[in-house]
Amino acid sequence: MASQAKPDLTRAAPAHGARHVAIIMDGNGRWAKKRLLPRIAGHRAGVEAVRRVARAAQEMGLECLTLYAFSSENWKRPASEVADLMGLLRRFIQADLDEFHANGVRLRVIGHYQALEPSLVELIESAMARTAGNSGPVIAIALNYGAQDEMVRAAQRIAQKVARGELAVQDIGVADIDSELDTSDLPPLDLMIRTSGEQRLSNFMLWQAAYAELYFTDMLWPDFDGRALAAALDAFRLRDRRFGGL
């Protein structure tokens, strides 16, 4: 994988105060069902929502937008739906990469994406390599991602360091775990949004969400847009974040 530019952790946040927003994009199937359409129609509409929100995030000064596109549990869905989702992902990268690159966006993929079909892995890694040197915002796509799996992989790498004598067990700290997570090169998570009315994290960024603000909306993902993102950021701006202090 191409090396990624490290974020400037001293960079000032925009007026709304958020640098990194993550979204659990939920409700594509229900959106389609309400319209008597096949589920793939909802997923296609969801891709259009990704485009709208990615552009709005750039306009609103977000440093990083992370989108939960395909979880490690989504393999339980029918094979035909999984194939449709992978096809949409492939077309999204092929169609939108030029625009991302022209706007200085860095594309990141988190999760165990290496387990996907080899030609798709090659496409993902080529897209990340092409945009790795850009200095603009990050669009991070979570693919074959599960937070528990991410933490297991991080723990395994730390255990290997201990076995090699590079790290003592008693010296393992929060920073050591942070540095082994898929998001180690991204800013701390500020705001987690979930659409469709569900109020759970669904194995998404559990470690990173320790002090993130949570925002739930009944809006189905294909209906989400820049105005909805602005509403979430307005709500975030009014939160009193104490991080355990007074």
Buried (B, 14 or more C-beta within 10 A) or exposed (E): EEEBEEBEEEEEBBEBBBBBBBBBBBBBBBBBBEEEBBBBBBBBBBBEBBEBBBBBBBEBBBBBBBBBBBBBEBEEBEEEBBEBBBEBBBEBBEEBBEEBBEBEBBBBBBBBBEEBEEEBBEBBBEBBBBBBEBEBBBBBBBBBBBBEBBBEBBEEBBEEBEEEEEBEEEEBEEEBBBEBBBBBBBBBBBBBBBBBEEEEBBBBBBBBBEEBBBBBBEBBBBBBBBEBBBBBBEBBEEBEEEEEEE
